[in-house]
């Protein structure tokens, strides 16, 4: 199944955390990275904190959605993620955005990601990969959803 994972970091060596997160994602059983979006520096949501680096990874996986999510949470923990406050700073944040066109609502797992359509910092990199992809619930393309948002807080990051 093709899935899309958002990665973000705003603590420490942000790029190193993203690279290690991608490396660990690629080593999950029956999972491989297919493509990556460009890298973006973005304004944080929530309390005052450092800028984020964000990207989206397209992965092919045979893991079920819950298994993929649990593996992603384990990667976050292994890289020092502490969940102290909502929208707080983090070493690494991994969000399962899409799992094929699956629509699912379970304890701790909602597909597509429930705020995907509201976040330019997710839609800009997602549109690098699949601008004509459609939101499974809203029916609009990701490019159409992005057109309704202000992307000014999302800037290409050049190393």
N, C-alpha and C positions, 0 to 999 in steps of 0.2 A: 504494500500500500504506500502511496506517496503521502507524506505528511510534511507540514511546514512548522518549523520551530523558530520562535523569536528568541534572540539572545541579547542581553544587555548587561552592562557593568558600569559602575561609577565610583568604585573604591579601588585604591591601590593601582597596580599596573593594569589598567582596563583592557588593553589589547592582549596582554598575556593571559588574562582570565578568559577572554573570548576564545583565543586560540586553544587553550587547554580544554575549554568546554566543547569546542568543535572536535578536538582530537578524541575526547572521551565519548562523544556522541557517535563518532565514526567507528569506535571499537565495540559498540553495543552488539549483542548477538543478532545476527540476521538483519543488520542495519548498515546502510552505507550513505555517505553524503553524496548528493548528486550535483547540487549547485549552491552557490552563495550569492546573496545580494551584495551590493556595495556596502561600505561601512559608513555610518552616519554618526555625527555628534548631535545630541538632542538635549533639550531643556527638560529637567526633571518635573514630575508631578509631585504634589505633596509638599512636605516641609523643605526649607532651604537645604540644599545639598549640591555636591559637584555634578557637572554635566555627565551625561551618559554617552557611551558608545553603544550603538545598536546595529544589528543586522538580522537577516532572516536566512535560515538554511532550509533547503529542500532535501528531504531524506527519503530513501526507499527503505521500508521496514516490514518485517513479518511479525514484529511484536504487536500484540493487541494494544488498543489505546491506553488502557490502564497500565499495562506493563511498560509501555514507553514513558508514560507520565512518571511512574515510580522510579524508573531508571534516571530520568531527568532530575527528579528531586534528590536522588542519591548523588548525582554529579554536583548539584548545587551545594549540598552539605559537605561533600568532600573538598570543595574549593572555598569553604569558609562562610557560606551563606548563613546568616542569622536572621530569623524572622522575628524582629522585635516590634516593629511598628509598620502599619500599612503604608505603602508607598515610601518606605524608608530606603536609605542607601543600601547597596548590596554589591558584594564582590562579583556575583554572577546570578543572573535571573534567566531562567529558561521557561518559556511558555509554549505549550502545544496549541498552535493556532488552528490548524486544520488537519484532519485525518481523512484523506479522500474527500468525499462529500457527505461524510457521516454527520448526522445530527444526534446528539446524545446529551442527556442530563442525568448525572448520577452525583452522589455525594462526592465532592471534591474534584469532579471532572465534568466540564461542560464543553461540548463541541457543536459548532465552531466556538472559539474563545469568545466569551460573552461581550467583551469590550473591543474586539477586533475592529469593528466598523467606526469606532469613536476615536481611534488613536493614529494620528499621522505618523508617529514614530514607528508604528508597525506597518501601516499601509504603504508608506514610501518605499521601504525595502521590499515588501511583498510585491509591490508593483514592478520592481526591478525584475522579478522572476515570472510572475503570472498576472500581468495587468488585465488580461481578458478573462481571468478566472472568475467564477461567480460565487458570491456568498451563498452557502447552501440554504439559508433561511430567508434572506432579504432579496435574493434573485438578481441583485445588481452586481456589475463587475467591480473588481477592486479599484480599478481606475475611476469608475463612477463614484464609488464611496469616497475615495480620496479627494475628488473634485469638490465635495461638499465640506471639506475641512480646511483649516489654515495650516499649511505645512511650513510656515516660516521658522518654527523652532527646530526644524530638522535640516541639518546642513551636511553636505558631503564631507567626510573626514579624510584628509590627506596626511599620510605618515611622512 
